Amino acid sequence: MKKTIAEFAKEYLQSQGFDSVAWGDSMLLHEIAEYAGLKHNGWHTEKNVLAALDRSKLFKKEYFKAGFKQQKLYRNFKIIP
């Protein structure tokens, strides 16, 4: 059976000692995409990986505030043990 992007992401994150990934972790998101065999397509690569994690039951979605006066919410995906 073919692995999902989320399964590749979980495997890669754990192998690197991470338990989560968030919007803004550009290098890490591109590394996950490369590990999963996805073609790089600029910022769309990051968007596609985050969208896959959003659909997965392997990750819990959380939000954090950042930016000017912490007015913007960003997504963080934490591995569910």
C-alpha positions, 0 to 999 in steps of 0.5 A, spaced: 500 500 500 502 506 498 504 511 503 501 518 504 504 524 505 502 525 512 505 518 513 512 520 510 512 526 514 511 523 521 516 518 519 521 524 517 520 528 523 521 522 528 527 521 524 530 528 525 527 528 532 521 533 531 514 532 534 511 538 530 511 542 524 508 549 522 507 554 517 513 558 516 518 551 517 520 552 510 526 548 509 523 542 514 517 542 509 521 542 503 525 536 506 518 532 508 516 533 500 523 531 498 522 525 503 515 523 500 518 524 493 514 530 491 516 535 486 518 542 488 514 547 486 516 553 490 511 555 496 506 551 493 510 545 496 509 547 503 502 549 502 501 541 499 504 538 505 500 542 510 494 541 507 496 533 507 497 534 514 491 538 515 487 532 512 490 526 516 488 523 523 496 522 524 497 529 526 493 534 531 492 541 528 494 547 533 494 554 532 499 560 534 499 567 534 505 571 530 506 577 526 505 584 527 502 585 534 501 577 534 494 578 530 495 573 525 494 565 526 498 560 524 497 552 523 502 547 527 501 540 526 503 535 532 504 528 531 499 524 535 503 519 539 
